[in-house]
Amino acid sequence: MHIDFESSGGYANIKLKYHGNTDTLPEEVADKLIQLVESSRIFDLKEKEVIPNLSGPPDVLHYKLMVHEGNMRISLSFNDITAPDSLLPLITFLQELAWDQIRKGK
């Protein structure tokens, strides 16, 4: 499974990016990522069900998320206000992975 994730905005306008493939990640990270993707039911979401980025208060974070697994692919844009609740645990974990990459200088 390949995942591309970006977040930006908020008061500090910190830009985070994470690009990962579960085939090359440590097993525990890959397993957690797969579990979060499955529990989010992201491939069951219709793009029209996810409201794209709308302007909001200055502290709103904006997200772009692309997940590709086999012949399934989905690409979504949303923010803190419009994010489906089912995606929140996945987004939180992807933010942690992005911060880990920054700390490791990748």
N, CA, C and O atoms as CSV, one atom per row, in Angstrom:
chain,resi,resn,atom,element,x,y,z
A,1,MET,N,N,0.846,-1.172,0.000
A,1,MET,CA,C,0.000,0.000,0.000
A,1,MET,C,C,0.893,1.238,0.000
A,1,MET,O,O,1.836,1.342,0.785
A,2,HIS,N,N,0.582,2.159,-0.884
A,2,HIS,CA,C,1.338,3.407,-0.972
A,2,HIS,C,C,0.453,4.547,-0.470
A,2,HIS,O,O,-0.726,4.637,-0.811
A,3,ILE,N,N,1.053,5.414,0.348
A,3,ILE,CA,C,0.310,6.538,0.925
A,3,ILE,C,C,1.102,7.823,0.737
A,3,ILE,O,O,2.296,7.882,1.029
A,4,ASP,N,N,0.417,8.854,0.244
A,4,ASP,CA,C,0.960,10.210,0.183
A,4,ASP,C,C,0.051,11.081,1.033
A,4,ASP,O,O,-1.169,11.080,0.866
A,5,PHE,N,N,0.661,11.826,1.948
A,5,PHE,CA,C,-0.102,12.644,2.890
A,5,PHE,C,C,0.559,14.005,3.006
A,5,PHE,O,O,1.784,14.101,3.086
A,6,GLU,N,N,-0.239,15.049,3.014
A,6,GLU,CA,C,0.252,16.410,3.245
A,6,GLU,C,C,-0.722,17.128,4.161
A,6,GLU,O,O,-1.936,16.949,4.066
A,7,SER,N,N,-0.174,17.941,5.046
A,7,SER,CA,C,-1.018,18.830,5.841
A,7,SER,C,C,-0.349,20.190,5.890
A,7,SER,O,O,0.877,20.298,5.865
A,8,SER,N,N,-1.169,21.225,5.960
A,8,SER,CA,C,-0.650,22.589,6.051
A,8,SER,C,C,-1.714,23.446,6.710
A,8,SER,O,O,-2.873,23.052,6.843
A,9,GLY,N,N,-1.287,24.620,7.113
A,9,GLY,CA,C,-2.224,25.556,7.718
A,9,GLY,C,C,-2.024,25.663,9.208
A,9,GLY,O,O,-0.949,25.366,9.728
A,10,GLY,N,N,-3.049,26.083,9.881
A,10,GLY,CA,C,-2.943,26.342,11.306
A,10,GLY,C,C,-2.251,27.674,11.538
A,10,GLY,O,O,-1.807,28.327,10.594
A,11,TYR,N,N,-2.164,28.066,12.785
A,11,TYR,CA,C,-1.540,29.350,13.103
A,11,TYR,C,C,-0.087,29.402,12.660
A,11,TYR,O,O,0.367,30.428,12.152
A,12,ALA,N,N,0.645,28.319,12.843
A,12,ALA,CA,C,2.067,28.299,12.493
A,12,ALA,C,C,2.297,27.962,11.022
A,12,ALA,O,O,3.423,28.078,10.540
A,13,ASN,N,N,1.263,27.551,10.305
A,13,ASN,CA,C,1.352,27.155,8.900
A,13,ASN,C,C,2.488,26.161,8.655
A,13,ASN,O,O,3.254,26.293,7.700
A,14,ILE,N,N,2.580,25.175,9.528
A,14,ILE,CA,C,3.591,24.128,9.379
A,14,ILE,C,C,3.125,23.163,8.298
A,14,ILE,O,O,1.991,22.684,8.313
A,15,LYS,N,N,4.023,22.893,7.366
A,15,LYS,CA,C,3.714,21.964,6.287
A,15,LYS,C,C,4.344,20.614,6.599
A,15,LYS,O,O,5.555,20.511,6.796
A,16,LEU,N,N,3.516,19.588,6.640
A,16,LEU,CA,C,3.995,18.230,6.872
A,16,LEU,C,C,3.735,17.399,5.629
A,16,LEU,O,O,2.707,17.550,4.968
A,17,LYS,N,N,4.681,16.517,5.318
A,17,LYS,CA,C,4.511,15.580,4.208
A,17,LYS,C,C,4.969,14.213,4.669
A,17,LYS,O,O,5.941,14.074,5.411
A,18,TYR,N,N,4.245,13.215,4.214
A,18,TYR,CA,C,4.650,11.840,4.474
A,18,TYR,C,C,4.339,11.013,3.238
A,18,TYR,O,O,3.225,11.040,2.715
A,19,HIS,N,N,5.333,10.288,2.789
A,19,HIS,CA,C,5.175,9.371,1.670
A,19,HIS,C,C,5.694,8.031,2.158
A,19,HIS,O,O,6.843,7.925,2.585
A,20,GLY,N,N,4.860,7.016,2.096
A,20,GLY,CA,C,5.278,5.717,2.599
A,20,GLY,C,C,4.677,4.573,1.813
A,20,GLY,O,O,3.653,4.713,1.144
A,21,ASN,N,N,5.340,3.445,1.915
A,21,ASN,CA,C,4.876,2.215,1.291
A,21,ASN,C,C,4.968,1.122,2.343
A,21,ASN,O,O,6.033,0.909,2.922
A,22,THR,N,N,3.884,0.440,2.593
A,22,THR,CA,C,3.870,-0.565,3.655
A,22,THR,C,C,4.818,-1.724,3.368
A,22,THR,O,O,5.171,-2.469,4.282
A,23,ASP,N,N,5.234,-1.889,2.114
A,23,ASP,CA,C,6.194,-2.950,1.777
A,23,ASP,C,C,7.589,-2.649,2.314
A,23,ASP,O,O,8.387,-3.564,2.519
A,24,THR,N,N,7.885,-1.366,2.543
A,24,THR,CA,C,9.237,-0.988,2.967
A,24,THR,C,C,9.300,-0.456,4.394
A,24,THR,O,O,10.387,-0.164,4.894
A,25,LEU,N,N,8.167,-0.327,5.049
A,25,LEU,CA,C,8.135,0.179,6.427
A,25,LEU,C,C,8.438,-0.939,7.414
A,25,LEU,O,O,8.259,-2.114,7.096
A,26,PRO,N,N,8.897,-0.580,8.616
A,26,PRO,CA,C,9.018,-1.597,9.667
A,26,PRO,C,C,7.658,-2.275,9.872
A,26,PRO,O,O,6.613,-1.639,9.736
A,27,GLU,N,N,7.684,-3.554,10.195
A,27,GLU,CA,C,6.457,-4.354,10.262
A,27,GLU,C,C,5.400,-3.759,11.189
A,27,GLU,O,O,4.221,-3.724,10.837
A,28,GLU,N,N,5.809,-3.288,12.376
A,28,GLU,CA,C,4.810,-2.764,13.317
A,28,GLU,C,C,4.155,-1.493,12.787
A,28,GLU,O,O,2.961,-1.277,12.995
A,29,VAL,N,N,4.929,-0.651,12.102
A,29,VAL,CA,C,4.374,0.575,11.522
A,29,VAL,C,C,3.447,0.222,10.364
A,29,VAL,O,O,2.346,0.762,10.254
A,30,ALA,N,N,3.898,-0.683,9.503
A,30,ALA,CA,C,3.081,-1.102,8.358
A,30,ALA,C,C,1.767,-1.720,8.825
A,30,ALA,O,O,0.707,-1.416,8.279
A,31,ASP,N,N,1.836,-2.585,9.830
A,31,ASP,CA,C,0.625,-3.233,10.342
A,31,ASP,C,C,-0.364,-2.211,10.893
A,31,ASP,O,O,-1.566,-2.304,10.641
A,32,LYS,N,N,0.145,-1.235,11.647
A,32,LYS,CA,C,-0.742,-0.215,12.213
A,32,LYS,C,C,-1.351,0.640,11.104
A,32,LYS,O,O,-2.536,0.970,11.147
A,33,LEU,N,N,-0.547,0.993,10.122
A,33,LEU,CA,C,-1.040,1.803,9.014
A,33,LEU,C,C,-2.128,1.058,8.232
A,33,LEU,O,O,-3.160,1.638,7.895
A,34,ILE,N,N,-1.897,-0.208,7.950
A,34,ILE,CA,C,-2.892,-1.016,7.243
A,34,ILE,C,C,-4.178,-1.110,8.061
A,34,ILE,O,O,-5.275,-0.981,7.517
A,35,GLN,N,N,-4.040,-1.333,9.361
A,35,GLN,CA,C,-5.221,-1.442,10.228
A,35,GLN,C,C,-6.014,-0.135,10.237
A,35,GLN,O,O,-7.244,-0.154,10.188
A,36,LEU,N,N,-5.308,1.004,10.299
A,36,LEU,CA,C,-5.994,2.296,10.319
A,36,LEU,C,C,-6.676,2.594,8.987
A,36,LEU,O,O,-7.780,3.139,8.961
A,37,VAL,N,N,-6.027,2.241,7.888
A,37,VAL,CA,C,-6.650,2.438,6.572
A,37,VAL,C,C,-7.911,1.583,6.472
A,37,VAL,O,O,-8.959,2.056,6.031
A,38,GLU,N,N,-7.798,0.325,6.884
A,38,GLU,CA,C,-8.965,-0.565,6.814
A,38,GLU,C,C,-10.097,-0.083,7.712
A,38,GLU,O,O,-11.255,-0.076,7.297
A,39,SER,N,N,-9.773,0.321,8.935
A,39,SER,CA,C,-10.833,0.760,9.856
A,39,SER,C,C,-11.441,2.100,9.439
A,39,SER,O,O,-12.580,2.401,9.795
A,40,SER,N,N,-10.686,2.905,8.688
A,40,SER,CA,C,-11.222,4.185,8.208
A,40,SER,C,C,-12.218,3.989,7.067
A,40,SER,O,O,-13.022,4.872,6.769
A,41,ARG,N,N,-12.151,2.825,6.440
A,41,ARG,CA,C,-13.006,2.516,5.287
A,41,ARG,C,C,-12.861,3.562,4.193
A,41,ARG,O,O,-13.835,3.931,3.537
A,42,ILE,N,N,-11.641,4.033,4.004
A,42,ILE,CA,C,-11.376,5.107,3.051
A,42,ILE,C,C,-11.796,4.740,1.634
A,42,ILE,O,O,-12.266,5.600,0.888
A,43,PHE,N,N,-11.635,3.471,1.251
A,43,PHE,CA,C,-11.999,3.084,-0.110
A,43,PHE,C,C,-13.512,3.010,-0.307
A,43,PHE,O,O,-13.988,2.924,-1.439
A,44,ASP,N,N,-14.261,3.041,0.780
A,44,ASP,CA,C,-15.721,3.073,0.686
A,44,ASP,C,C,-16.255,4.503,0.586
A,44,ASP,O,O,-17.415,4.716,0.234
A,45,LEU,N,N,-15.400,5.480,0.900
A,45,LEU,CA,C,-15.822,6.878,0.813
A,45,LEU,C,C,-15.920,7.285,-0.652
A,45,LEU,O,O,-15.094,6.887,-1.473
A,46,LYS,N,N,-16.896,8.049,-0.958
A,46,LYS,CA,C,-17.023,8.638,-2.288
A,46,LYS,C,C,-16.452,10.047,-2.199
A,46,LYS,O,O,-16.672,10.756,-1.218
A,47,GLU,N,N,-15.720,10.443,-3.229
A,47,GLU,CA,C,-15.095,11.765,-3.192
A,47,GLU,C,C,-16.124,12.858,-2.935
A,47,GLU,O,O,-15.822,13.856,-2.279
A,48,LYS,N,N,-17.338,12.675,-3.447
A,48,LYS,CA,C,-18.363,13.698,-3.227
A,48,LYS,C,C,-18.860,13.719,-1.783
A,48,LYS,O,O,-19.493,14.688,-1.362
A,49,GLU,N,N,-18.579,12.649,-1.014
A,49,GLU,CA,C,-18.971,12.611,0.396
A,49,GLU,C,C,-18.006,13.415,1.264
A,49,GLU,O,O,-18.334,13.790,2.390
A,50,VAL,N,N,-16.830,13.672,0.737
A,50,VAL,CA,C,-15.813,14.406,1.485
A,50,VAL,C,C,-15.767,15.818,0.925
A,50,VAL,O,O,-15.353,16.043,-0.213
A,51,ILE,N,N,-16.193,16.748,1.738
A,51,ILE,CA,C,-16.228,18.143,1.301
A,51,ILE,C,C,-14.795,18.634,1.170
A,51,ILE,O,O,-14.008,18.511,2.109
A,52,PRO,N,N,-14.446,19.194,0.006
A,52,PRO,CA,C,-13.078,19.673,-0.163
A,52,PRO,C,C,-12.770,20.829,0.784
A,52,PRO,O,O,-13.624,21.310,1.529
A,53,ASN,N,N,-11.536,21.239,0.720
A,53,ASN,CA,C,-11.088,22.330,1.588
A,53,ASN,C,C,-11.977,23.553,1.429
A,53,ASN,O,O,-12.159,24.068,0.325
A,54,LEU,N,N,-12.510,23.997,2.515
A,54,LEU,CA,C,-13.248,25.246,2.568
A,54,LEU,C,C,-12.480,26.173,3.487
A,54,LEU,O,O,-11.835,25.722,4.434
A,55,SER,N,N,-12.546,27.450,3.215
A,55,SER,CA,C,-11.850,28.360,4.115
A,55,SER,C,C,-12.543,28.319,5.470
A,55,SER,O,O,-13.741,28.056,5.573
A,56,GLY,N,N,-11.773,28.580,6.477
A,56,GLY,CA,C,-12.315,28.549,7.825
A,56,GLY,C,C,-11.461,29.412,8.724
A,56,GLY,O,O,-10.721,30.269,8.242
A,57,PRO,N,N,-11.553,29.199,10.009
A,57,PRO,CA,C,-10.737,29.960,10.947
A,57,PRO,C,C,-9.247,29.762,10.640
A,57,PRO,O,O,-8.870,28.775,10.009
A,58,PRO,N,N,-8.412,30.689,11.083
A,58,PRO,CA,C,-6.986,30.612,10.750
A,58,PRO,C,C,-6.263,29.403,11.333
A,58,PRO,O,O,-5.160,29.079,10.892
A,59,ASP,N,N,-6.853,28.737,12.303
A,59,ASP,CA,C,-6.168,27.587,12.898
A,59,ASP,C,C,-6.529,26.257,12.224
A,59,ASP,O,O,-6.098,25.201,12.686
A,60,VAL,N,N,-7.303,26.294,11.154
A,60,VAL,CA,C,-7.724,25.070,10.466
A,60,VAL,C,C,-6.553,24.473,9.687
A,60,VAL,O,O,-5.826,25.179,8.989
A,61,LEU,N,N,-6.390,23.166,9.823
A,61,LEU,CA,C,-5.388,22.437,9.053
A,61,LEU,C,C,-6.046,21.859,7.806
A,61,LEU,O,O,-7.186,21.395,7.849
A,62,HIS,N,N,-5.320,21.893,6.705
A,62,HIS,CA,C,-5.790,21.363,5.432
A,62,HIS,C,C,-4.992,20.108,5.107
A,62,HIS,O,O,-3.791,20.044,5.367
A,63,TYR,N,N,-5.662,19.116,4.540
A,63,TYR,CA,C,-5.036,17.825,4.270
A,63,TYR,C,C,-5.242,17.395,2.825
A,63,TYR,O,O,-6.263,17.689,2.203
A,64,LYS,N,N,-4.240,16.690,2.313
A,64,LYS,CA,C,-4.348,15.958,1.053
A,64,LYS,C,C,-3.904,14.541,1.362
A,64,LYS,O,O,-2.867,14.326,1.989
A,65,LEU,N,N,-4.690,13.583,0.921
A,65,LEU,CA,C,-4.395,12.186,1.217
A,65,LEU,C,C,-4.667,11.336,-0.015
A,65,LEU,O,O,-5.754,11.389,-0.591
A,66,MET,N,N,-3.668,10.552,-0.414
A,66,MET,CA,C,-3.818,9.615,-1.512
A,66,MET,C,C,-3.398,8.248,-1.006
A,66,MET,O,O,-2.313,8.091,-0.447
A,67,VAL,N,N,-4.255,7.263,-1.201
A,67,VAL,CA,C,-3.958,5.888,-0.809
A,67,VAL,C,C,-4.133,5.012,-2.046
A,67,VAL,O,O,-5.143,5.093,-2.746
A,68,HIS,N,N,-3.128,4.174,-2.299
A,68,HIS,CA,C,-3.140,3.295,-3.472
A,68,HIS,C,C,-2.806,1.886,-3.014
A,68,HIS,O,O,-1.743,1.642,-2.444
A,69,GLU,N,N,-3.717,0.968,-3.266
A,69,GLU,CA,C,-3.529,-0.434,-2.891
A,69,GLU,C,C,-4.040,-1.294,-4.035
A,69,GLU,O,O,-5.241,-1.332,-4.302
A,70,GLY,N,N,-3.126,-1.987,-4.713
A,70,GLY,CA,C,-3.536,-2.816,-5.844
A,70,GLY,C,C,-4.213,-1.975,-6.905
A,70,GLY,O,O,-3.634,-1.006,-7.395
A,71,ASN,N,N,-5.443,-2.339,-7.268
A,71,ASN,CA,C,-6.165,-1.568,-8.284
A,71,ASN,C,C,-7.086,-0.514,-7.668
A,71,ASN,O,O,-7.877,0.107,-8.379
A,72,MET,N,N,-6.990,-0.311,-6.358
A,72,MET,CA,C,-7.809,0.699,-5.680
A,72,MET,C,C,-6.962,1.941,-5.416
A,72,MET,O,O,-5.821,1.850,-4.965
A,73,ARG,N,N,-7.538,3.088,-5.703
A,73,ARG,CA,C,-6.847,4.352,-5.467
A,73,ARG,C,C,-7.886,5.401,-5.107
A,73,ARG,O,O,-8.956,5.476,-5.710
A,74,ILE,N,N,-7.547,6.202,-4.116
A,74,ILE,CA,C,-8.426,7.316,-3.754
A,74,ILE,C,C,-7.556,8.510,-3.400
A,74,ILE,O,O,-6.495,8.371,-2.791
A,75,SER,N,N,-8.020,9.670,-3.789
A,75,SER,CA,C,-7.321,10.914,-3.499
A,75,SER,C,C,-8.349,11.901,-2.949
A,75,SER,O,O,-9.367,12.174,-3.585
A,76,LEU,N,N,-8.069,12.431,-1.759
A,76,LEU,CA,C,-9.018,13.307,-1.078
A,76,LEU,C,C,-8.332,14.579,-0.600
A,76,LEU,O,O,-7.151,14.566,-0.254
A,77,SER,N,N,-9.079,15.670,-0.584
A,77,SER,CA,C,-8.650,16.927,0.030
A,77,SER,C,C,-9.742,17.341,1.003
A,77,SER,O,O,-10.929,17.295,0.680
A,78,PHE,N,N,-9.328,17.743,2.194
A,78,PHE,CA,C,-10.292,18.119,3.225
A,78,PHE,C,C,-9.559,18.909,4.294
A,78,PHE,O,O,-8.345,19.092,4.205
A,79,ASN,N,N,-10.279,19.379,5.303
A,79,ASN,CA,C,-9.642,20.087,6.414
A,79,ASN,C,C,-10.198,19.568,7.737
A,79,ASN,O,O,-11.019,18.650,7.765
A,80,ASP,N,N,-9.739,20.170,8.826
A,80,ASP,CA,C,-10.188,19.739,10.158
A,80,ASP,C,C,-11.708,19.746,10.293
A,80,ASP,O,O,-12.284,18.892,10.967
A,81,ILE,N,N,-12.337,20.697,9.658
A,81,ILE,CA,C,-13.782,20.856,9.800
A,81,ILE,C,C,-14.534,19.849,8.938
A,81,ILE,O,O,-15.571,19.327,9.349
A,82,THR,N,N,-14.014,19.575,7.741
A,82,THR,CA,C,-14.734,18.720,6.794
A,82,THR,C,C,-14.288,17.261,6.812
A,82,THR,O,O,-14.873,16.435,6.111
A,83,ALA,N,N,-13.267,16.927,7.598
A,83,ALA,CA,C,-12.739,15.554,7.628
A,83,ALA,C,C,-13.773,14.583,8.186
A,83,ALA,O,O,-14.355,14.833,9.241
A,84,PRO,N,N,-14.002,13.480,7.485
A,84,PRO,CA,C,-14.881,12.450,8.055
A,84,PRO,C,C,-14.271,11.897,9.348
A,84,PRO,O,O,-13.061,11.685,9.421
A,85,ASP,N,N,-15.087,11.669,10.342
A,85,ASP,CA,C,-14.599,11.158,11.629
A,85,ASP,C,C,-13.816,9.862,11.471
A,85,ASP,O,O,-12.878,9.604,12.225
A,86,SER,N,N,-14.195,9.053,10.501
A,86,SER,CA,C,-13.520,7.762,10.311
A,86,SER,C,C,-12.057,7.916,9.912
A,86,SER,O,O,-11.268,6.988,10.086
A,87,LEU,N,N,-11.686,9.084,9.378
A,87,LEU,CA,C,-10.302,9.308,8.947
A,87,LEU,C,C,-9.406,9.882,10.042
A,87,LEU,O,O,-8.183,9.873,9.898
A,88,LEU,N,N,-9.980,10.372,11.114
A,88,LEU,CA,C,-9.186,11.087,12.121
A,88,LEU,C,C,-8.064,10.251,12.741
A,88,LEU,O,O,-6.956,10.771,12.870
A,89,PRO,N,N,-8.278,8.993,13.131
A,89,PRO,CA,C,-7.154,8.212,13.668
A,89,PRO,C,C,-6.033,8.017,12.638
A,89,PRO,O,O,-4.854,8.055,12.991
A,90,LEU,N,N,-6.394,7.809,11.379
A,90,LEU,CA,C,-5.395,7.665,10.319
A,90,LEU,C,C,-4.612,8.958,10.138
A,90,LEU,O,O,-3.387,8.928,10.022
A,91,ILE,N,N,-5.301,10.087,10.112
A,91,ILE,CA,C,-4.639,11.390,9.956
A,91,ILE,C,C,-3.682,11.641,11.116
A,91,ILE,O,O,-2.562,12.104,10.902
A,92,THR,N,N,-4.105,11.344,12.324
A,92,THR,CA,C,-3.244,11.533,13.496
A,92,THR,C,C,-1.971,10.707,13.373
A,92,THR,O,O,-0.881,11.206,13.651
A,93,PHE,N,N,-2.096,9.453,12.961
A,93,PHE,CA,C,-0.925,8.584,12.816
A,93,PHE,C,C,-0.017,9.071,11.688
A,93,PHE,O,O,1.206,9.035,11.826
A,94,LEU,N,N,-0.589,9.519,10.586
A,94,LEU,CA,C,0.224,10.033,9.481
A,94,LEU,C,C,0.973,11.301,9.890
A,94,LEU,O,O,2.107,11.514,9.461
A,95,GLN,N,N,0.353,12.139,10.712
A,95,GLN,CA,C,1.055,13.317,11.233
A,95,GLN,C,C,2.242,12.889,12.093
A,95,GLN,O,O,3.322,13.471,11.993
A,96,GLU,N,N,2.048,11.876,12.935
A,96,GLU,CA,C,3.151,11.366,13.762
A,96,GLU,C,C,4.285,10.845,12.886
A,96,GLU,O,O,5.454,11.107,13.168
A,97,LEU,N,N,3.954,10.113,11.831
A,97,LEU,CA,C,4.981,9.592,10.926
A,97,LEU,C,C,5.717,10.727,10.214
A,97,LEU,O,O,6.930,10.655,10.020
A,98,ALA,N,N,4.988,11.770,9.828
A,98,ALA,CA,C,5.615,12.926,9.175
A,98,ALA,C,C,6.582,13.624,10.128
A,98,ALA,O,O,7.687,13.993,9.731
A,99,TRP,N,N,6.172,13.805,11.384
A,99,TRP,CA,C,7.066,14.418,12.372
A,99,TRP,C,C,8.294,13.538,12.610
A,99,TRP,O,O,9.401,14.055,12.760
A,100,ASP,N,N,8.111,12.218,12.646
A,100,ASP,CA,C,9.252,11.303,12.807
A,100,ASP,C,C,10.244,11.472,11.667
A,100,ASP,O,O,11.454,11.472,11.896
A,101,GLN,N,N,9.751,11.615,10.442
A,101,GLN,CA,C,10.646,11.819,9.304
A,101,GLN,C,C,11.421,13.122,9.450
A,101,GLN,O,O,12.612,13.174,9.140
A,102,ILE,N,N,10.761,14.161,9.914
A,102,ILE,CA,C,11.439,15.449,10.107
A,102,ILE,C,C,12.525,15.311,11.167
A,102,ILE,O,O,13.643,15.789,10.977
A,103,ARG,N,N,12.201,14.657,12.285
A,103,ARG,CA,C,13.184,14.485,13.357
A,103,ARG,C,C,14.389,13.669,12.898
A,103,ARG,O,O,15.509,13.894,13.357
A,104,LYS,N,N,14.155,12.724,11.995
A,104,LYS,CA,C,15.244,11.876,11.501
A,104,LYS,C,C,15.956,12.499,10.304
A,104,LYS,O,O,16.888,11.912,9.754
A,105,GLY,N,N,15.515,13.688,9.905
A,105,GLY,CA,C,16.171,14.405,8.822
A,105,GLY,C,C,15.916,13.833,7.441
A,105,GLY,O,O,16.750,13.967,6.546
A,106,LYS,N,N,14.785,13.206,7.267
A,106,LYS,CA,C,14.466,12.623,5.951
A,106,LYS,C,C,13.612,13.552,5.142
A,106,LYS,O,O,13.247,13.229,4.011
